[in-house]
Structures are given as C-alpha cells and as structure tokens.
Amino acid sequence: MTFDPRTIATPTYEALNNLRNLHRQDDTRLKQQKSQAVELYTYLSTWGMMRLKAEEMALPEKTMMGKKEVVQKFFECLQTISETQNLSGEQGLTTLKNLNTDEYLGITGLGLALAQEFSFWATAIYAGIEGE
C-alpha cells in the first residue's frame, strides 16, 4: 500500500466538518467539540486507548454530547484508517482488550497521529469558537 498523507487528513477533516455543520447546535456544544478535538492527543498519550474508549462510553449525552461526538468520530476514523473492525461503537473496548500487544501498540501509534490531525483541523474548522 502506498502512503498518502491525505489518508489521515481527509477522514479527520470530513468528520469534524460534518460535526461542525450539524443543525441546531448551540455555542456550548461547539465549544465542547473543539475542546475535545484539541485535547485528544493529550488524553490519549496520558491515559491510553482503552481509557479513551471507556471515556466515550461514560460521557453523559445530555451535558457532554459535543465531547462524546468527537470521541465517537475519532474511533470511526481510526477504524477506517486502521482497517480494524469493531473499534467504533459499544464493542470497541472489547476489541481493544482482545488485540495482541503488537496490534494494540500499532493502533495506539496510529491513534496518536490521528489525534494530532484532530487537533489541527479543530483549530481550522472551529475558528472563532473560543473557550469551553
């Protein structure tokens, strides 16, 4: 397979752009989306992939929907890019738990690169959205 840097950039841009353009979003939700997208790399590098997946499941939908949406999109993009089935959705934690060491470390490395893209694109797509 030939490496194309757009392999990571394109799904990230599309995911965040689609989130940003959803109808009926208030400032709080947009701020949560931007904040979570920018903070993904720090969270992932500090706590790891399994805890990020558990965090997605723990975020309350009523008060933290913006953050939850970004983490869901992150795992959807990671699933697409890595070609690893069942990373997104409720079965993702079990999938991560059952990977062998090399696969888990590989997914984590790819996830860190993807998280950097989320941070970059959030700054561009959510320009003008400040604070949380």
ZAMAR-394461 format. One record per residue: residue number from 0; residue in three letters; z, y, x of N, C-alpha, C in turn. Coordinates in Angstrom, 1 decimal. Last residue first. Layout:
REM ZAMAR-394461
<atom NUM; "ALA"; <Z; Y; X>; <Z; Y; X>; <Z; Y; X>>;
...
//
This chain:
REM ZAMAR-394461
<atom 131; "GLU"; <26.7; 27.1; -14.5>; <26.8; 26.0; -15.5>; <27.9; 26.3; -16.5>>;
<atom 130; "GLY"; <24.0; 29.1; -13.0>; <25.4; 28.7; -13.3>; <25.4; 27.5; -14.2>>;
<atom 129; "GLU"; <20.8; 30.0; -14.4>; <21.9; 30.2; -13.3>; <23.2; 29.7; -13.9>>;
<atom 128; "ILE"; <17.5; 29.9; -14.6>; <18.7; 29.3; -15.2>; <19.8; 29.3; -14.1>>;
<atom 127; "GLY"; <15.5; 30.9; -13.0>; <16.1; 31.8; -14.0>; <17.3; 31.2; -14.7>>;
<atom 126; "ALA"; <13.9; 27.8; -12.7>; <14.1; 29.1; -12.1>; <14.5; 30.1; -13.3>>;
<atom 125; "TYR"; <13.6; 25.1; -13.1>; <14.7; 25.8; -13.8>; <14.9; 27.2; -13.3>>;
<atom 124; "ILE"; <11.6; 24.4; -11.3>; <11.3; 24.3; -12.8>; <12.4; 25.0; -13.6>>;
<atom 123; "ALA"; <12.7; 24.9; -8.7>; <11.4; 25.5; -9.2>; <11.3; 25.5; -10.7>>;
<atom 122; "THR"; <15.1; 23.4; -8.7>; <15.1; 24.8; -8.4>; <13.8; 25.6; -8.8>>;
<atom 121; "ALA"; <14.1; 20.9; -9.4>; <15.0; 21.6; -10.3>; <15.1; 23.1; -10.0>>;
<atom 120; "TRP"; <12.7; 20.2; -7.1>; <11.9; 20.5; -8.3>; <12.8; 21.2; -9.4>>;
<atom 119; "PHE"; <14.8; 19.7; -5.2>; <13.8; 20.7; -5.0>; <13.1; 21.1; -6.3>>;
<atom 118; "SER"; <16.3; 17.7; -6.6>; <16.9; 19.0; -6.2>; <15.9; 20.1; -6.0>>;
<atom 117; "PHE"; <14.4; 15.7; -6.7>; <15.0; 16.2; -8.0>; <15.6; 17.6; -7.7>>;
<atom 116; "GLU"; <14.0; 15.1; -4.0>; <12.9; 15.7; -4.8>; <13.5; 16.3; -6.1>>;
<atom 115; "GLN"; <16.5; 14.1; -3.4>; <16.1; 15.3; -2.7>; <15.0; 16.0; -3.5>>;
<atom 114; "ALA"; <16.4; 11.7; -4.9>; <17.4; 12.8; -5.3>; <17.0; 14.1; -4.6>>;
<atom 113; "LEU"; <14.5; 10.3; -3.5>; <14.2; 10.8; -4.9>; <15.1; 11.9; -5.3>>;
<atom 112; "ALA"; <15.9; 9.7; -1.2>; <14.7; 10.5; -1.1>; <14.3; 11.1; -2.5>>;
<atom 111; "LEU"; <17.9; 8.2; -2.4>; <18.3; 9.4; -1.7>; <17.1; 10.3; -1.6>>;
<atom 110; "GLY"; <16.4; 6.0; -3.4>; <17.1; 6.9; -4.3>; <17.5; 8.2; -3.7>>;
<atom 109; "LEU"; <15.7; 4.8; -1.0>; <14.7; 5.4; -1.9>; <15.3; 6.4; -2.9>>;
<atom 108; "GLY"; <18.3; 4.0; -0.3>; <17.5; 4.9; 0.6>; <16.4; 5.6; -0.2>>;
<atom 107; "THR"; <18.9; 2.3; -2.5>; <19.7; 3.4; -2.2>; <18.9; 4.4; -1.3>>;
<atom 106; "ILE"; <16.9; 0.3; -2.2>; <16.9; 1.1; -3.4>; <17.7; 2.4; -3.2>>;
<atom 105; "GLY"; <17.8; -0.7; 0.3>; <16.5; -0.2; 0.2>; <16.4; 0.8; -1.0>>;
<atom 104; "LEU"; <20.3; -1.7; -0.3>; <20.2; -0.6; 0.7>; <18.9; 0.0; 0.6>>;
<atom 103; "TYR"; <19.5; -3.7; -2.2>; <20.4; -2.6; -2.6>; <20.3; -1.4; -1.6>>;
<atom 102; "GLU"; <17.9; -5.4; -0.5>; <17.3; -4.7; -1.7>; <18.2; -3.5; -2.1>>;
<atom 101; "ASP"; <19.9; -6.3; 1.3>; <18.7; -5.5; 1.8>; <18.0; -4.8; 0.6>>;
<atom 100; "THR"; <21.7; -7.6; -0.4>; <22.1; -6.4; 0.4>; <20.9; -5.6; 0.8>>;
<atom 99; "ASN"; <20.2; -8.3; -3.7>; <20.8; -8.7; -2.4>; <21.0; -7.4; -1.5>>;
<atom 98; "LEU"; <21.4; -7.3; -6.9>; <20.4; -7.2; -5.8>; <21.1; -7.7; -4.5>>;
<atom 97; "ASN"; <23.3; -7.3; -8.9>; <22.7; -8.6; -8.5>; <21.7; -8.5; -7.4>>;
<atom 96; "LYS"; <24.0; -4.6; -9.3>; <25.0; -5.5; -8.8>; <24.4; -6.8; -8.3>>;
<atom 95; "LEU"; <21.6; -3.6; -10.4>; <22.0; -3.2; -9.1>; <23.1; -4.1; -8.5>>;
<atom 94; "THR"; <21.6; -5.1; -12.9>; <20.5; -5.2; -11.9>; <21.0; -4.8; -10.5>>;
<atom 93; "THR"; <24.0; -4.0; -14.0>; <23.9; -5.5; -13.7>; <22.8; -5.7; -12.7>>;
<atom 92; "LEU"; <23.1; -1.4; -14.3>; <24.3; -1.7; -13.5>; <24.3; -3.1; -13.1>>;
<atom 91; "GLY"; <20.9; -1.6; -16.1>; <20.7; -1.1; -14.8>; <21.9; -1.5; -13.8>>;
<atom 90; "GLN"; <21.1; -2.2; -18.8>; <21.1; -3.3; -17.9>; <21.0; -2.9; -16.4>>;
<atom 89; "GLU"; <20.7; 0.3; -20.1>; <22.0; -0.3; -20.0>; <22.1; -1.5; -19.1>>;
<atom 88; "GLY"; <18.2; 2.2; -18.2>; <18.8; 1.6; -19.4>; <20.2; 0.9; -19.1>>;
<atom 87; "SER"; <16.6; 1.2; -15.2>; <16.9; 2.2; -16.2>; <17.5; 1.5; -17.4>>;
<atom 86; "LEU"; <16.2; -1.2; -13.9>; <17.1; -0.2; -13.3>; <17.5; 0.9; -14.3>>;
<atom 85; "ASN"; <14.3; -3.2; -14.7>; <15.6; -3.1; -15.3>; <16.6; -2.2; -14.6>>;
<atom 84; "GLN"; <12.4; -3.9; -11.8>; <12.6; -3.9; -13.2>; <14.1; -3.7; -13.6>>;
<atom 83; "THR"; <11.1; -2.0; -9.3>; <12.2; -2.9; -9.6>; <12.5; -2.8; -11.1>>;
<atom 82; "GLU"; <9.3; -0.2; -8.2>; <8.8; -1.3; -8.9>; <9.8; -2.4; -9.1>>;
<atom 81; "SER"; <10.1; 2.2; -7.2>; <10.5; 1.0; -6.5>; <9.9; -0.2; -7.0>>;
<atom 80; "ILE"; <9.0; 4.0; -9.2>; <8.6; 4.1; -7.8>; <8.9; 2.8; -7.0>>;
<atom 79; "THR"; <10.3; 3.1; -11.6>; <8.8; 3.2; -11.4>; <8.4; 3.2; -10.0>>;
<atom 78; "GLN"; <13.0; 3.4; -11.0>; <12.4; 2.1; -11.4>; <10.9; 2.1; -11.2>>;
<atom 77; "LEU"; <13.1; 6.1; -10.4>; <13.5; 5.1; -9.4>; <12.9; 3.7; -9.7>>;
<atom 76; "CYS"; <12.6; 7.1; -13.0>; <11.7; 7.4; -11.8>; <11.9; 6.4; -10.7>>;
<atom 75; "GLU"; <14.8; 6.2; -14.4>; <13.5; 5.8; -14.8>; <12.5; 6.0; -13.7>>;
<atom 74; "PHE"; <16.9; 7.4; -12.9>; <16.7; 5.9; -12.9>; <15.4; 5.5; -13.4>>;
<atom 73; "PHE"; <16.3; 10.1; -13.6>; <16.4; 9.7; -12.2>; <16.2; 8.1; -12.1>>;
<atom 72; "LYS"; <16.6; 10.1; -16.4>; <15.3; 10.3; -15.8>; <15.2; 9.9; -14.3>>;
<atom 71; "GLN"; <19.4; 9.7; -16.5>; <18.5; 8.7; -17.1>; <17.1; 8.8; -16.5>>;
<atom 70; "VAL"; <20.2; 12.1; -15.2>; <20.5; 10.8; -14.6>; <19.6; 9.7; -15.2>>;
<atom 69; "VAL"; <19.3; 13.9; -17.2>; <18.8; 13.9; -15.8>; <19.0; 12.6; -15.1>>;
<atom 68; "GLU"; <20.8; 13.2; -19.4>; <19.3; 13.1; -19.5>; <18.7; 13.1; -18.1>>;
<atom 67; "LYS"; <23.4; 13.8; -18.6>; <23.1; 12.5; -18.9>; <21.5; 12.3; -18.8>>;
<atom 66; "LYS"; <23.3; 16.6; -18.5>; <23.6; 15.9; -17.3>; <23.1; 14.4; -17.4>>;
<atom 65; "GLY"; <22.9; 17.2; -21.2>; <21.9; 17.7; -20.2>; <22.1; 16.9; -18.9>>;
<atom 64; "MET"; <25.1; 16.1; -22.5>; <23.8; 15.5; -22.7>; <22.8; 15.9; -21.7>>;
<atom 63; "MET"; <27.9; 16.5; -22.6>; <27.2; 16.4; -21.3>; <25.8; 15.8; -21.4>>;
<atom 62; "THR"; <28.8; 16.5; -25.2>; <29.1; 17.6; -24.4>; <28.4; 17.6; -23.1>>;
<atom 61; "LYS"; <27.6; 14.2; -26.5>; <27.8; 15.5; -27.2>; <28.0; 16.6; -26.3>>;
<atom 60; "GLU"; <27.6; 12.0; -24.7>; <26.4; 12.6; -25.2>; <26.5; 14.0; -25.8>>;
<atom 59; "PRO"; <29.6; 11.7; -21.8>; <29.5; 11.8; -23.3>; <28.3; 12.6; -23.7>>;
<atom 58; "LEU"; <29.0; 9.4; -19.2>; <28.8; 10.8; -19.7>; <28.7; 10.9; -21.2>>;
<atom 57; "ALA"; <28.9; 6.7; -18.6>; <30.2; 7.3; -19.0>; <30.1; 8.7; -19.5>>;
<atom 56; "MET"; <26.4; 6.0; -17.7>; <26.9; 5.4; -18.9>; <28.2; 6.0; -19.5>>;
<atom 55; "GLU"; <26.3; 7.6; -15.5>; <25.3; 7.8; -16.5>; <25.8; 7.2; -17.8>>;
<atom 54; "GLU"; <28.3; 6.4; -13.9>; <28.4; 7.7; -14.4>; <27.5; 8.0; -15.6>>;
<atom 53; "ALA"; <27.0; 4.0; -13.3>; <28.2; 3.9; -14.1>; <28.5; 5.3; -14.7>>;
<atom 52; "LYS"; <25.1; 5.0; -11.5>; <24.7; 4.3; -12.8>; <25.8; 4.3; -13.8>>;
<atom 51; "LEU"; <26.7; 6.0; -9.6>; <25.9; 6.9; -10.3>; <25.4; 6.3; -11.6>>;
<atom 50; "ARG"; <27.9; 3.6; -8.7>; <28.7; 4.6; -9.3>; <27.9; 5.7; -10.1>>;
<atom 49; "MET"; <25.6; 2.4; -7.5>; <26.3; 1.8; -8.7>; <27.2; 2.8; -9.4>>;
<atom 48; "MET"; <24.9; 4.2; -5.4>; <24.0; 4.0; -6.6>; <24.7; 3.4; -7.8>>;
<atom 47; "GLY"; <27.5; 6.5; -4.1>; <26.6; 5.3; -4.2>; <25.9; 5.1; -5.5>>;
<atom 46; "TRP"; <29.1; 8.7; -3.4>; <29.6; 7.7; -4.2>; <28.8; 6.4; -4.3>>;
<atom 45; "THR"; <27.6; 10.4; -1.6>; <29.1; 10.3; -1.5>; <29.6; 9.0; -2.2>>;
<atom 44; "SER"; <24.9; 10.2; -2.2>; <25.3; 10.0; -0.8>; <26.8; 9.8; -0.7>>;
<atom 43; "LEU"; <25.1; 10.9; -5.0>; <24.6; 9.6; -4.5>; <25.0; 9.3; -3.1>>;
<atom 42; "TYR"; <26.0; 13.5; -5.0>; <26.8; 12.4; -5.7>; <26.4; 11.1; -5.1>>;
<atom 41; "THR"; <24.0; 14.8; -3.5>; <25.4; 14.8; -3.0>; <26.2; 13.7; -3.7>>;
<atom 40; "TYR"; <21.8; 14.3; -5.1>; <21.8; 13.8; -3.7>; <23.2; 13.8; -3.2>>;
<atom 39; "LEU"; <22.4; 15.6; -7.6>; <22.2; 14.1; -7.5>; <22.4; 13.6; -6.1>>;
<atom 38; "GLU"; <22.6; 18.3; -7.9>; <23.8; 17.6; -7.4>; <23.6; 16.1; -7.2>>;
<atom 37; "VAL"; <20.3; 19.1; -9.1>; <20.6; 19.7; -7.8>; <21.7; 18.8; -7.1>>;
<atom 36; "ALA"; <20.6; 17.8; -11.6>; <19.4; 17.5; -10.7>; <19.6; 18.0; -9.3>>;
<atom 35; "GLN"; <22.8; 19.1; -12.6>; <22.9; 17.7; -12.3>; <21.7; 17.3; -11.4>>;
<atom 34; "SER"; <21.9; 21.8; -12.9>; <23.1; 21.4; -12.1>; <23.1; 20.0; -11.7>>;
<atom 33; "LYS"; <19.9; 21.4; -14.8>; <19.6; 22.0; -13.5>; <20.7; 21.6; -12.5>>;
<atom 32; "GLN"; <21.3; 20.4; -17.0>; <20.2; 19.7; -16.4>; <19.9; 20.1; -15.0>>;
<atom 31; "GLN"; <23.2; 22.4; -17.5>; <23.6; 21.1; -17.1>; <22.5; 20.3; -16.5>>;
<atom 30; "LYS"; <21.4; 24.5; -18.2>; <22.3; 24.6; -17.1>; <22.8; 23.3; -16.6>>;
<atom 29; "LEU"; <20.4; 23.4; -20.6>; <19.5; 23.7; -19.5>; <20.3; 23.8; -18.2>>;
<atom 28; "ARG"; <22.8; 23.3; -22.1>; <22.1; 22.1; -21.8>; <21.2; 22.3; -20.6>>;
<atom 27; "THR"; <23.4; 26.1; -22.3>; <24.3; 25.1; -21.7>; <23.6; 23.9; -21.3>>;
<atom 26; "ASP"; <21.2; 27.2; -23.7>; <21.4; 27.5; -22.3>; <22.4; 26.5; -21.6>>;
<atom 25; "ASP"; <19.7; 24.6; -25.8>; <20.5; 25.9; -25.5>; <20.7; 26.0; -24.0>>;
<atom 24; "GLN"; <16.7; 23.5; -27.0>; <17.7; 23.3; -26.0>; <18.4; 24.7; -25.8>>;
<atom 23; "ARG"; <14.4; 23.0; -28.8>; <15.8; 23.3; -29.3>; <16.9; 23.0; -28.2>>;
<atom 22; "HIS"; <12.2; 20.8; -27.1>; <12.5; 21.8; -28.1>; <14.0; 21.9; -28.4>>;
<atom 21; "LEU"; <11.7; 20.4; -23.5>; <12.1; 19.8; -24.8>; <12.5; 21.0; -25.8>>;
<atom 20; "ASN"; <11.1; 21.4; -21.0>; <10.3; 21.8; -22.1>; <10.7; 21.2; -23.5>>;
<atom 19; "ARG"; <12.8; 20.0; -19.3>; <12.9; 21.5; -19.4>; <12.2; 22.0; -20.6>>;
<atom 18; "LEU"; <11.8; 17.4; -19.5>; <13.1; 17.7; -19.9>; <13.3; 19.2; -20.2>>;
<atom 17; "ASN"; <9.3; 17.8; -18.3>; <9.4; 17.3; -19.7>; <10.7; 17.6; -20.2>>;
<atom 16; "ASN"; <10.1; 18.5; -15.7>; <9.3; 19.5; -16.5>; <9.4; 19.1; -18.0>>;
<atom 15; "LEU"; <11.3; 16.2; -14.9>; <12.1; 17.4; -15.0>; <11.4; 18.4; -15.9>>;
<atom 14; "ALA"; <9.1; 14.4; -14.9>; <10.4; 14.1; -15.6>; <11.2; 15.4; -15.9>>;
<atom 13; "GLU"; <7.2; 15.6; -13.3>; <6.9; 15.4; -14.7>; <8.2; 15.1; -15.5>>;
<atom 12; "TYR"; <8.6; 15.7; -10.8>; <8.1; 16.9; -11.4>; <7.9; 16.7; -12.9>>;
<atom 11; "THR"; <8.8; 12.9; -10.4>; <10.0; 13.7; -10.5>; <9.7; 15.0; -11.2>>;
<atom 10; "PRO"; <6.2; 11.9; -10.3>; <7.1; 11.5; -11.4>; <8.4; 12.3; -11.5>>;
<atom 9; "THR"; <5.4; 13.5; -7.9>; <4.8; 13.6; -9.2>; <5.7; 13.1; -10.4>>;
<atom 8; "ALA"; <7.0; 12.8; -5.6>; <7.0; 14.2; -6.2>; <6.5; 14.2; -7.6>>;
<atom 7; "ILE"; <6.4; 10.1; -5.0>; <7.8; 10.5; -5.4>; <7.8; 11.9; -6.1>>;
<atom 6; "THR"; <3.7; 10.2; -4.5>; <4.3; 9.0; -5.2>; <5.7; 9.4; -5.7>>;
<atom 5; "ARG"; <2.9; 12.2; -2.9>; <3.0; 12.5; -4.4>; <3.6; 11.4; -5.2>>;
<atom 4; "PRO"; <2.7; 11.0; -0.4>; <3.9; 11.7; -0.8>; <4.0; 12.1; -2.2>>;
<atom 3; "ASP"; <1.6; 7.8; -0.2>; <1.1; 9.1; -0.7>; <2.4; 9.9; -1.1>>;
<atom 2; "PHE"; <0.8; 5.1; 1.7>; <1.9; 6.0; 1.3>; <1.2; 7.3; 0.9>>;
<atom 1; "THR"; <-0.8; 2.2; 0.6>; <-0.9; 3.5; 1.3>; <0.1; 4.4; 0.8>>;
<atom 0; "MET"; <0.0; -1.2; 0.8>; <0.0; 0.0; 0.0>; <0.0; 1.2; 0.9>>;
//
